[in-house]
Amino acid sequence: MRDGRCFEGGILKVDNFINHQMDPILMKSMAVEFVRRFASAQVDKVVTIEASGIAPAILVGYLLEIPVVFAKKKVPSTMENMLATKVYSFTKNREYDVCVSRDFLCEGDRVLFIDDFLANGNAAKGIMDLVNQAGAQLVGMGFLIEKSFQKGGDMLRAQGIHVESLAIIDSLDDCRITLRN
């Protein structure tokens, strides 16, 4: 509430503590909370999409002592055994080809997806596609901030996915941030 800034069109800017300048103490606290909330999921791999999900995903992976894989938004010329999908970015208003190597997202992996925002669920749908292509199992999705008015969370929960959001924004109307209690 103190440091987030709202812009027209439902955009919440948190770049002074999450996705540009980062508060490492806050990141650690959020990772600890994700580990607590997904304690029974038997996660063996954390997955995210570059770039803003990387920091919280690494801290979750560190605490769980498991690998972290981030899907790339640009196809590297050196990537082999590639899995790919398309993801639309609400913030950037464009579609990305997102990819990960089958060497790092493998059949049988029990995957926890961690990301900064859940809005319309586009990144989540892309990760679900990559997980399915790999023959892995999605065991949960954790988001730092969920915009409940954009319905991505409703869509994921309706599919039976274990979704945990650390802060839920019910409204950004009139550029005022309304948090769920």
KAFEN-V886318 format. One record per residue. N is the residue number from 1. RES is the residue in one small letter. SS is DSSP state (~ for helix, > for strand, _ for the rest). NEAR is the number of other ideal C-beta (glycine too) atoms within 12 Angstrom. Layout:
# KAFEN-V886318
((N;RES;SS;NEAR) (N;RES;SS;NEAR))
This chain:
# KAFEN-V886318
((1;m;_;14) (2;r;_;10) (3;d;_;18) (4;g;_;27) (5;r;>;19) (6;c;>;23) (7;f;>;17) (8;e;_;12) (9;g;_;16) (10;g;_;26) (11;i;>;25) (12;l;>;38) (13;k;>;26) (14;v;_;31) (15;d;_;20) (16;n;_;15) (17;f;_;29) (18;i;_;32) (19;n;_;28) (20;h;_;15) (21;q;_;16) (22;m;_;25) (23;d;_;22) (24;p;~;17) (25;i;~;12) (26;l;~;24) (27;m;~;31) (28;k;~;20) (29;s;~;20) (30;m;~;36) (31;a;~;32) (32;v;~;22) (33;e;~;25) (34;f;~;40) (35;v;~;29) (36;r;~;18) (37;r;~;25) (38;f;_;31) (39;a;_;19) (40;s;_;13) (41;a;_;29) (42;q;_;18) (43;v;_;35) (44;d;_;24) (45;k;>;38) (46;v;>;45) (47;v;>;50) (48;t;>;43) (49;i;>;41) (50;e;_;28) (51;a;_;27) (52;s;_;33) (53;g;_;44) (54;i;~;28) (55;a;~;33) (56;p;~;44) (57;a;~;41) (58;i;~;30) (59;l;~;33) (60;v;~;45) (61;g;~;30) (62;y;~;22) (63;l;~;27) (64;l;~;29) (65;e;_;14) (66;i;_;27) (67;p;>;25) (68;v;>;34) (69;v;>;38) (70;f;>;33) (71;a;>;46) (72;k;>;31) (73;k;_;29) (74;k;_;17) (75;v;_;20) (76;p;_;16) (77;s;_;9) (78;t;_;12) (79;m;_;21) (80;e;_;14) (81;n;_;17) (82;m;>;25) (83;l;>;32) (84;a;>;26) (85;t;>;31) (86;k;>;20) (87;v;>;32) (88;y;>;23) (89;s;>;25) (90;f;_;24) (91;t;_;27) (92;k;_;15) (93;n;_;11) (94;r;>;13) (95;e;>;16) (96;y;>;26) (97;d;>;25) (98;v;>;37) (99;c;>;35) (100;v;>;41) (101;s;>;24) (102;r;_;22) (103;d;_;17) (104;f;_;26) (105;l;_;42) (106;c;_;25) (107;e;_;18) (108;g;_;15) (109;d;_;31) (110;r;>;29) (111;v;>;45) (112;l;>;46) (113;f;>;50) (114;i;>;52) (115;d;>;48) (116;d;>;39) (117;f;>;42) (118;l;>;41) (119;a;_;35) (120;n;_;26) (121;g;_;34) (122;n;~;32) (123;a;~;42) (124;a;~;46) (125;k;~;29) (126;g;~;37) (127;i;~;44) (128;m;~;34) (129;d;~;28) (130;l;~;40) (131;v;~;35) (132;n;~;19) (133;q;~;26) (134;a;~;33) (135;g;_;17) (136;a;_;30) (137;q;>;26) (138;l;>;35) (139;v;>;33) (140;g;>;37) (141;m;>;46) (142;g;>;48) (143;f;>;44) (144;l;>;40) (145;i;>;37) (146;e;>;35) (147;k;>;38) (148;s;~;30) (149;f;~;22) (150;q;~;31) (151;k;_;20) (152;g;~;35) (153;g;~;32) (154;d;~;22) (155;m;~;23) (156;l;~;34) (157;r;~;21) (158;a;~;12) (159;q;_;17) (160;g;_;13) (161;i;_;30) (162;h;_;28) (163;v;>;35) (164;e;>;33) (165;s;>;37) (166;l;>;32) (167;a;>;30) (168;i;>;28) (169;i;>;34) (170;d;>;21) (171;s;>;19) (172;l;_;26) (173;d;~;15) (174;d;~;11) (175;c;~;17) (176;r;_;17) (177;i;_;28) (178;t;>;21) (179;l;>;22) (180;r;_;17) (181;n;_;7))
